Amino acid sequence: MTTTGRLDPPRHPRTSRSASPRWSIQLLGGFSVTGKSGVVALPESTWRLVALLALNDQPMLRGRVAGTLYGDKDEEHAQGSLRTALWRLNQATPGLVETDCHVLRLARGTRVDLADLQDLAARLDQGLPIEVDAVNPILWCADLLPDWDDAFIDDHRELVRQVRLRTMESLARRLCETAHWGTALRLALLAVRQAPMRESAHQVVLEIHLAEGNVSEALRHYRALSGTLWRELGIRPSERLRSIIAPYRTPLPAD
């Protein structure tokens, strides 16, 4: 298992690693569509359509799209609203959405930041080499479309949050393994800040402190966590955390 100094462009099923995507879609931290010439000013009425297709990452039946986006209307009016959104979208970004009689899909080669996050998570899980320097920080610190309240986004929100936190922990461990302790610790502490009661994130912080030889920092962090868990939840740290810190809480035998 190796970590190089920079990150390979994440793999995505729609585009090859060497291809320069015609379109890029941001879903993490906010919504935007970028083309070859920069950010595209899409009509707001088309945003939900693009986001839905980007989230599903596969062709969708027109009826399902219309029902998801315009479920408060009858079928005829829902289909009419979908046709209007597609027309407006095609005026602003010709070719971003491919259509046929029954199916809608994003254009082949479109890059989606959520897919990049999922690809990074998969590469870390498989122990594949990565190039850390080029990882987009938004991938590990931004929620999925945080200001949107659509039901179809809520269905994905917690899953994306869990993938992001696990990726932060895995990447911090990978950095620790290659003695990039400062960057690893910043990333692990960011995970702790986003999920203060998540013991797996605190475990990574302890591992980094101990790997760097900062036993006192590990003990301080453990005691702070222990106090918080007791005050907030009335529980003690898990056996796993206790076993990590236990050797350093026992007085050393005399020489």
N, C-alpha and C positions, 0 to 999 in steps of 0.2 A: 504494500500500500504506500503510495507516494503522493506527495502534494507538491506541485510545481509552483512557480512564482506567479502565474497568471491563470486565468480561467478560460478553457476552451469555450467557444460559443455554444450555448446549450442546444442539444438536439431537439428537434421538433418534427413530428411526423409530416407536417405540411411542407417543410423546406429542407434542403440539404445544408450541410454545415458550411459549404462554400458559397451558397446562394445569398445574394443580398435581397432581403424581402421587400416587396413592393409596398406592403402595408405592415404597420406595427400597431398593436392595440394594447393599451394600458388599462388594467382592471384593478390593480393593487394601488391603494392610496388615492384613487380617483380615476376618472374616465377620460381617455383621449385616443385619437386615431392619428397616426403619423404616416405620411407618404414620403415619396422621394424628395419633395420640396419642403418638408416640415409638417407641423401640426395642421390638420385639416379642420376647418370650422364646419362641423356637421350640424344640420338642423337638430335642435334638441328633441324633436319628435321622433328622431331615428335612433337615438342613443340606446334605448332599451332593446331594440331589435338587434343591433350590433353586439351588445353585451350578452344577450341570450345565446346567440350563435357562437360567440367566443367562449362562453362558459361550457357549452355542450361539446365543443370541439368535434362535431360530427354532423353530417347532414340531418336536417329536421324536416318533417312533413309540414307543409303549409298550414294544415289544419291545427296541428299542435302549436305552431308558432302563434297563429291568430288567437287560439284559445288561451294561451299563456299570457300574451300581452294585452288582449282585449276581452278578457273573460267576462267583463261586466256588460258586454253587448251581445245581441243575438248573432248567430253565425253569419248572416249576410252582412251585417254592419261590421263585424270583426274582420271579415275577409276584405271589405272595402277599406277599412283603416289600414290593414296590412299592405294592400296595393298602393295606397297613398304614401305610406312610409317608405316602401321600396322605390317608388318613383322619386321621392325627394332625396333618398340616399344615392340613387344612381346619378342624380344631377350633381351632387357634391363629390362623390367618389365612384366614378364609373368602374364597374368590375369588382368592387370590394365584396359584394355578395353575388354569388352565382345562383341562378334560378332555373328551374324547369317547371313542368306542369304541376308537380306534386312536392318538390323538395327544394329547400334553401340551404346554402352552405357558404361559409366564408371562402374567398378565393384561395386556391392552392398557393402556398408560399407565404400566406399571412402569418406573422409572428405575434404570439400572445404572451404577455409577461407571466401569466399564471402557468402556462405550459412550460416556460423557462424554470419557474420555481419547482414544478413537479419533476422536471428533468434533472435539476440539480439534486433534489432529494433522492431520486433513483440512483444517480451516479455515486452519491455518498453511501447509500445503502449497499451498493454492489462493490464498494471499495475501489472504484475507478479513479484515476488521477484527475485532478481539477487544477485550474489556474486561478488562485484566490483573488489576485489583484483586480480582475475585471468583473467580479461578481457585483451585480447591481444592488446597492444597499437597500433599495425599496423592496427587494424580494424578501428580506427578512424583518422589515420593520413596519410594513403598511398592511392594513386590513383590506379586505375585498370591498370595493366600492362603499366606503364607510358612511357616506351621506345618503345612500339609497335605501328605501324601505320596501322594495318589491319582494313579494313572496318567493319568486323564483331565485332571487339572490340569497335570501335568508336560508334557503335549502342548502346552499353551498358554503355559507359564511363560516360556520364552526369547523367544517372539514378543512377549509383553507387555513384557518387559524392554527389548527393542530399540525398540519403539514409544515407550516412556516416555523412553528416553535421547534418541532423535531429537527427540521433542517438546520436551524440556528445551533441547536445542541450538537448535532453531528458535525457541523462545520467547525465549531469551537473545539471539539475533540480532535478533529483532523489537524487543526492548527497547533494544538497542544503537542500532538505527537511529533511535529516537526519543529518544536521549540519556538513557535511564533506565539509566545505566551502573552504578550501585551494585547495583540489583536484578538487572540482567543478569549482572554478575560473580558475585553470590552463586549464581545459578542455574547458571551455567556451572561454577563450582567444585564445586557439589554433584554435577553430572554427572561431573566428574573424580574426585571421591571415590568415587562408585559404580562407576566403570569406569576405574581408574587408568591402564590402557594404551590407552585409546581415543583415538586421535589426533584424531578429529574434535571431541571435547570439548575437548581442549587447544587446537585451532585456534581455537575460539570464544573461549577465554580470551585468547589472543594478540590476536585481532581487537578485543576489547573494550579491552584495555590500550592498544593502539595508537590506537584511535578516541578514547580519552580523553586521549591524549598522554602516557601513562605508558610511555615507551620502555624505561626501565630496568627496570620491572616485567615487561614483555614479555620482555626479554633474560634476566632472572633466571628466569622461568618456563620459558623455552625451555631454558636450560642445565640446570635441574633435571630436566626431562623427558628431555633427551638423556642425562644421566648415568644415569637410571633405566632407560631402554631398553637402554643398553649393558650395565649390570650384570645386569639381569634376563633379557634376551633376546639380547644380543650383536648388536643392530642399531642403526642410526642413525635419527633422525627421517626421515620421508618427504620426498620432493622437494617436496611441497606445503608442508609446514611450513618447510622450509629456504628456500623461495622467499619466504614471508611475512616471515621475519625477516632475510633476507640484506641488504636495503637498509640496515638499521639496524646491521649488523655491519661495514659498510665505512666507513672513515674519510671524513669529508666533505672535499671539496676546499677549498683555501684561497680566501678571497674575492679 
